[in-house]
Amino acid sequence: MSRQVIRLHPDAPLKPAEAAPCNGCGVCCAAEPCPIGAIVSGRRTGACAALSWNSDAGLYRCGLVAAPKTVLPWLPLALAPLLSRIARRWISAASGCDSSLVVEQATPSP
């Protein structure tokens, strides 16, 4: 079994059970980008460059869904809503947690 350390905001919600509704924990996107995130991030491993912390809501969101122009500043404004819809479909938004990752909380150093 391989292990990977991911760093998340301390106020991020705990990862829900697989198939439970997404709660914005950020675990899946911090571990690896989805297909559209891999294109945006330019990598297939590590945290997705589009992962965005929403401090008002206290959760993570996909920047390609929530604010495509923030992730891709060169994107024409007229295409932002289309990219948001495409990204929502690619990440399978609203279909539940699809991450089978097992999360262990870090233990603070003495």
ABEGO torsion letter per residue (X at the ends): XBBBBBBBBAABBBBBBBGBBBAGAGAAAAABBBAAAAAAAGBABEBBAABBBBAAAGBBBBAAAABAAAABAABBAAAAAAAAAAAAAAAGBGAEBABABBBBBBBBBX
